[in-house]
Amino acid sequence: MPSILPEGDPAPDDGRLPAHVARRVREAESAGAPRTFSLYVHVPFCEVRCGYCDFNTYTAEDLGPGASRSSYAGTVTGELDFAAGVLAASGVPARQLETVFFGGGTPTLLPAADLVGILGRAREVFGLAPGAEVTTEANPDSVTARSLAELAAGGFTRVSFGMQSAVPHVLATLDRTHRPENVPSAVGWARDAGLEVSLDLIYGTPGESLEDWRTTVEAALALRPDHVSAYSLIVEEGTKFGSSVKRGVQADVDPDDQADKYLLAERLLAEAGYRWYEISNWALDPQDEGMHRARHNMAYWRDQDWWGAGPGAHSHLAGVRFWNAKHPAAYAQRLATGVSPSVGREEPDAEARFLERVMLGVRLSEGLETSVLDVAPDGGAQARGEIAAMIAEGLLDGRAALAGRIIPTLQGRLLDDAIVRRLAGF
Amino acid sequence: MSPMAIHAPVPAATDPAVIRNFCIIAHIDHGKSTLADRMLQSTGVVQPRDMKAQYLDRMDIERERGITIKSQAVRMPWNVDGADYALNMIDTPGHVDFTYEVSRSLAACEGAILLVDAAQGIEAQTLANLYLAMENDLTIIPVLNKIDLPSAEPEKYAAEIAGLIGCDPDDVLRVSGKTGVGVEALLDRVVAEIPAPQGNTDGPARAMIFDSVYDTYRGVVTYVRVVDGRLSPREKITMMSTGATHELLEIGVSSPEPIPSKGLAVGEVGYLITGVKDVRQSKVGDTVTSAAKPATERIGGYEDPKPMVFSGLYPIDGSDYPVLRDALDKLKLNDAALVYEPETSVALGFGFRVGFLGLLHLEIIRERLEREFDLALISTAPNVVYEVTREDGQVITVTNPSEFPEGKINEVREPMASITIIVPSEFIGAVMELCQGKRGQMRGMDYLSEERVEIRYWIPLAEIIFDFFDQLKSRTKGYASLEWKTDGDQVADLVKVDILLQGEQVDAFSSITHKDNAYSYGVMMTGKLKELIPRQQYEVPIQAAIGSRIIARENIRAIRKDVLSKCYGGDISRKRKLLEKQKEGKKRMKMVGRVEVPQEAFIAALSSEGAGSETGAKK
């Protein structure tokens, strides 16, 4: 996740949540549409800082007391205990975890035993729902057959590899250290361990040709992963890449080129039986049964609840968003002194919540139910006019709209932010 | 050395023989105000403790820019050889935009001090005013100022001045307004050389208005020079141009603060207050007479101020429109040359089409609106006034490109200007190339000295109101000085170029140009807008057109990708805030048809094209 924290209100030292969080959770449950609960665990370590990456991650092994690679598992399990205490004290009913996701950074820089240990503590503290999805991100170079088997044995069900590209010069521009030939073996080990496999790809890197991109997608498909994520490269301010672009020593990304590559990816993936279910995500699902989707990420887009553990991690509970101290040392220090690691919090008002619902919902192939628009001050009249216009312009699926869902077409997916703005009335 | 006056002559009871009326002709930064300050001190009318720099320049902008916009008159006593004199120094505006005001100030004088910077020599503007003064038969006292400067070359410039006015170089006085050297000798020369005023003491009163200033507390203060007869307090006076009659509430002299007197007699210079609130009721150049015993003939030379340059002024925040209207109403009280009327632009909303005497006038008004009334404004590219004759013989006066008639046109007349450029001779080629490129016709060239040359052109006014002065300065390394005055008109091959966004005309960008320049304007503007307008969901053609004929075209390609590829748990707050920011930004978008144009694009497109140059003002 991006390392820059949003502006918000200060969070209380005891982490206590407002009373309405508990009330909303209970109300949803009694209405028969319970809010699901997930856990995200951030692991802020990497071997190398990639030039394009603005995530909250560090290459040093030791970032201070409780923030070294070796002590980190202990620190973050401390937060799980703390979280359980906060939820209980705030009156939020206990819920089992539907999904767990280890992201980074490079979680697999920690010994598999550490990851399994953290998951074990989560199981003890919250409980894992039957069939829970447990994913870790991994660098193809930072896993072995043995470590993957150990993860699977410890309860992990899924691994998401940062493959990024199959083309060496593109990987070099991205500062990725792994060798493309390591990906197939890593995928093979994961399969042998019984893990579902997802591959992350990046397109639109300066210097990457359309053919390079085709090579990458085809290389990924040749491994027959269960899931593919493809992200356009974003030049973020404050990254090495961003400042090179600013200084003019590095070509900027070209949005038209990225659009071409998105269309190519969609075509190649669809032909191979992968279905898009979110702007940047495709699942191997030839029969359209909703197979292999990343359930953890679906929870974000469906506006469900999750606790984010680790430095800079964000949480969301029934309309309240809060986030932890960014630096691992500051984060560990707070936990060590019994202070909530959360430093900022916000409660988006009704208008902002509406905007969130719209911007998350229209990213999905399941779309956004049109009834969400009814909360607009005009009862959604203006948004309905826009929907009609956008159907005519080919941005929204007309059949789906008649059935009460707002679903972007392929062209609409590329202009999704424009759809959001128009639905939100600006 | 002359002492200060012992018995200062009393207003209304002063023998014309001891009156000397003079003005100072100087280039903008040649030190006129400093010299005037020094005279106020030397004659004792301002005590040293009350002295402030540039005492006579009342407005902040004048003091900051060193430009005298409104002239005033100061009465100073002076004693030469035991005789007391009354010196009236009439301060003239230094800028060509105010040529008419200068001419009226000169008409109130018998003599002029020609003040030239000893380090820079005479400039075009000074030359122009010098010609005006000599044509009015004023006695000229040549003076070199700033002789204390290390870079001063008094010998060289004394010779130049002597060559211009036909005197001996030794007759050119040398002073320093800064140190005061030579100032008393100069005052003595004024007494000795400038003729006393003459007039009919017993005839019907006739006084010429040479300035008119609005004062918040007193209403309009009118400055006059009495030519015949006398004016007295409480008497009824008539403005001869309109026949309007007012009561003289107060009459007096400035010394330099206003001092009421028992009237003003022949040859005297002073002020009148009648209680009117608008300078338009007390116009520069008009003749004031006594209502009881009126004169029959006006003093010659009266003209109505005529705006030469028009520009649309729009508040950036549309809700400021009433503030702009009130502000213009207020400025108008003090500026007879300011004219305006409401105007609506599709792109810019509600605003005013404002007429100015020239570019500097435009800039001063704009700056005052922004500074004194806290307004943020967009001004459209300035244009001149065209006379368009349609096929059916109907003549249309066009002050705004949008008024340019459609359909067949018999002829278009454009206003012309005579310009004088003084420049070191090495730049003759560069200046000629510039003027030729601006459709100028050469009218003559004279060497002022071996190194300096005066070049005269007859040139369309429209060609010099944009960036002409900037270009002139850059091509002459800053050495050129420019003077211009309007001079007739000519038939020209002019067309209106419209700019269209997706087929919708953007009125703010329409321009009337010579046919030969239409293409380059179209290419420039369409190219600029292509850079300034963000890509939209649709392809947006930007066209430049003359009537229905497209002369230039650019395309803003449709945006193909407008989506953030990653939106996970930690991205949600940030992404939402980004959208909220876009929502705010949307309020600053103007819609042209269905094309969203950021306000900044209008400002950027208009400002670099607009009134960037200022002719000779100090910054």
Interface residues (C-beta under 8 A of the other chain):
Chain A: M1 P2 I4 P6 E7 G8 Y40 A230 Y231 S232 I234 P255 D256 Q258 A259 Y262 I279 S280 N297 Y300 W301 W306 G308 G312 A313 H314 S315 H316 R321 W323 E346 P348 A352 L355 E356 M359 L360 R363 E393 R413 L414 L415 D416 D417 A418 V420 R421 A424 F426
Chain B: Q537 R557 I559 R560 K561 D562 V563 L564 S565 K566 C567 Y568 G569 G570 D571 I572 S573 R574 K575 R576 K577 L579 E580 Q582 K583 K586
